[in-house]
Each structure stands twice: as C-alpha cells, then as structure tokens.
Amino acid sequence: MAFVEFENVGKTYQMGEVKINALHDATFQIEKGELVVIVGPSGAGKTTLLNILGGMDALTTGKVLLDGRDISGMDRRELTQYRRMDVGFVFQFYNLIGNLNALENVELANQICKHPLPAAQVLKDVGLEERMKNFPSQLSGGEQQRVAIARALVNNPSMIIADEPTGNLDPQRSLEIMMLLERINQLGTTVLVVTHEKDLVNKFQKRVITLERGIVVSDGIGYNMR
C-alpha cells in the first residue's frame, strides 16, 4: 500500500451559476519517504491538490488516503487533528508573527502538538542556530522561510507540504531552500513541493507530477511541461 493515494479525485467549485473544475479524475500514488514535485501553469489545480491532501479543502469526487486512512471521509475534528499531527505546511508567504523572534515563532507552533520536537534544535537543524533571537524584520527572505520550515517540522510530521516555498526568493536562496527540503526528505519525511521553477526542478531530478487544467498529464523524472 502506498503512503499517499489519490483515487479519481475531482474538485468542482461553484461560482454563482458557473462551475469550475479545479481537479478532474486525478489518480496517483506516492511512497513513504519520496520527494515529489507538483508543477503546472497557473490555474492547473496544484494548490487545490495540496489543500485536499492537507485536509484544508474537501474533494467533490474520489478518495484520498494517507497511510491507509481515508482523509476524504474525516469530519472537522478529525481533520484538525490530522493537520496538527501528520502534516507540516510551508507556504510562499512565511506568515511569521512580527513581534515574536524566530524561536518564539517555532515554539508557538509546538504548543498545539502532542509530541513536538525541541524548537531550538529544529532551528539549529535548518541552519539558524545564530539567529534564534532575531525578529522576522531582522531576517532575510531565505532565513524567514527557514523559520517557516522549522515551524512545519516541529510537530514531527510524517509529511511536509510546501506550496511555492521559493516563490519570493532569488535563485540562490531558492536553491538553498530546495536543498534543505531534500535533506529533510533524506531523513525520512515525505515531501511534496509545488513550484513553477523549471530550472530548479531539473537540478534535483526528482519525480514530477504535471497538472494541466486539473488533469494529471505526466508523471516521471524531470520537468516535462509542454
């Protein structure tokens, strides 16, 4: 049994009298410990896919399993627990609290977890040992994203979901963040990354799932968008 299973997943949004099909019959599997990149043009359904997997949005048709559990059948309370215990989220915008320093931002996240990792150790692991007492305004974009990654890691999740984590960074900082996510993956955490950066994806030669108009059009190594 695969760790992540998408089975004929569809998602339709109703906008007034208009129906928008964000995902259509999406089917794929991800093994435990894989690093998989999701690519596609704007509006292809990438973020919708991650939101469904992360328990932040409900699917319309199909089924999603994580480690044999049917996420698509969970109620609100179960989804809240799932997001807290099983998934670490990293977004394009760092969403750090400005009047808390790096350590406090990460410690705040570990207060809602049953078995959190030590916040200081996690910040050390992402290369911020000397910046723990700095506030977000005193950190570079790349450093702020490292804090956000540490915040995602502190609940010791089985899976990291990263939606455009390098979208606000220059090429060098983007490379550093992807290298960090790869290192986290090598330690055993399953990682899914959405990005539009073709050159960055091809540097790592990881498995790439390509979406177009809500449909999985390719699944293999490297960026193969038409």
N, C-alpha and C positions, 0 to 999 in steps of 0.2 A: 504493500500500500504506500502510495506517495505521501509526502508530508502535506503538500497543498494540492487540492484537486478542484479544478473548475469544470463543472459538467453542464454544458449547453446553457451558459449563463447569459441572460438578456436583461437589459435595463432600459425602461422607457419612462421618460419624463413627460408629464402633461403640462403644457404651457398654454393656458386658455383652451382654445379649440385645437391647438397644434400638438401632435405627439412627436417627441424627439427620441429616436432610438440611439442611445448612447453606447450600448453594447448589444451585439447580436450573436447568439449561439457560440459564445466564447468557451472553448474547451482546451485545457492543457493541464499538465501536472508538473510539480516542482518537488524535487527530492530534498530531504533534510540535509542542510549544510551547503546547498547550492547558492551561488550568487547569480541572479538573473536580472537582466536589464530589459525594461519595457520602453519601446520607442514608438514614434508615430507623429504625424502632424498635429497641429492644434485642432482640438475637437474630435480626435480619433477615439477617445474613450479611456485614455491612460489613467487619469486621475479617478474616474468613475470606478475602474477596475480596482485600484488600490483602496479606495474608500469602501468598497464592498468587502474586500479581503480584510480590511482593518476594522470592520464592524461599525463603520460610520455612516453607511448607506445600505439600504435594503435592495436586493435584487428583485426583478419582476418575474423572471422565469429561471428555471435551472436550480443548481445546487452548488454550494461551496463547502468543502471540507478542509479542516486543518487538523492534521494528525488523527484523522478518523472522526472528528467531531463536526457535526453539521452546524456551521456558523449561521447559515441562512435560516435555520429553524430556532435560533435563540431568541428569548424575549429581552426586553430592555435591561433588566437587571443582569442577566447572563452576559449580555454584550458589554456592559460596563465592566464587569469582572474580567472578561476576555481582553478588553483594551488595556486594562491595568496590569494584567499578569502575563499576557502572552505576546504582546506587540509593543515594539518601540517605534515611535513616529519621528521622522526627520522631514522638515519642510523647507521650501525655498526661503521663506521668511523665518528668521530664527525664533521670533516670539519669546524673547527673553524679557524678564521683568527688570526695568531700568534701574530701580533703586535697590536691587539685590546684586551682590557680587557673584562671580562665576560659581563659587562653592555653594552659596545660598540658593542660586537658581537650580542647581542639581539636587541639593538637599530637599528643596520643596517638593520635587517630583518623587523622591523616595519615601515621603511620608504617606503616600497612598498605596504602597506596595506591601505585600506580606513578607517577602524575603528580599529586601533591597541589598544591593552591593554598597560598600562604603563609598560615599560621594567623592572624597578626596582621592581615593585610589583610582576611581574611574577617570577623574580629571587628569591624573598622572598618566594613565594608560593612553589618553588621547593627546598627550604632549603639552599639557597646560599646568604642570606642576608649579611653575613660577608665576602663574597668572591667576591663581585661585581667588585672590583678594581683589582683583580688578573688577570694576563695573563694566557692563556692556559698552558704554560710551568710550571706555579706555581700551577696548579690544578691536582688532581688525576684523573685517568680514569673515576671513577664514577662521580666526580664533573664536568668533561668536558661533560659527557653525560647529566648531569642535565642542563648544559648551552644549549646543543643542544635541549633538550626537551623544555626549556623555549623559545628558538628561534622558535620552532614549534608552541608554544602556543600563542605567542604574537600577531598573526593575528586573534586570537579568532576564530579558525576554528571549523567547525561542526564535523570534523573527523580527528583523528590522525592516520597516517600510520607509523608503526615502523618496519623496516627491520633489523632483528638480532640486536636489540638495546643493548643486553648484550653480544654480541659475543666476545668483547675484555676485559671482566671484570671477576674478580674472583667470586666465588659463593656468597659471602656476598654482594658484590656490585651489582651483578645481581639481587639478591633478593630485594635489596633496589630500583633498577630501576623499577622492575615489580610492587612493592608496590606503587611506585609513579604513574605509568601508571594506576593502579587500582584506585587510589584516584582521578586522573583526570577523569576517566570514571565515578566514582560515582557522580561527579559534573555535569554529563550530556553529556559529549563528547563521541561520538562513537570512539572506539579504535580497530584497527586491528594490531596484532603483529605477525610477522614471527619469529620463533625461532626453534632451534633444541634441546633445553634443556628439555628433558623429565621430569626430576625430578622437575624442576622449574614450568613447566606447571601443573603438578599434584598437586603441593602445592596450587594452586589457584582454581582448579576445575571449570574452565571456559569452554565455548563452544569451541570445537576444530574441525577445518576442516582439514582433512588429504588428501594430494595430493600424488599420485604416478604416474610417467610417464605422467604428465599433466592431470590426471583424478582425480576427487573427489571420493575417495574410502570410506570415512566415515565422519560423521558429528554428533557430540554429545559431551557429557561432558567427559573431560579427554583425555589423550594421548593414542590412540589405534593402533599405527602403528604395522604392522605385522613384 
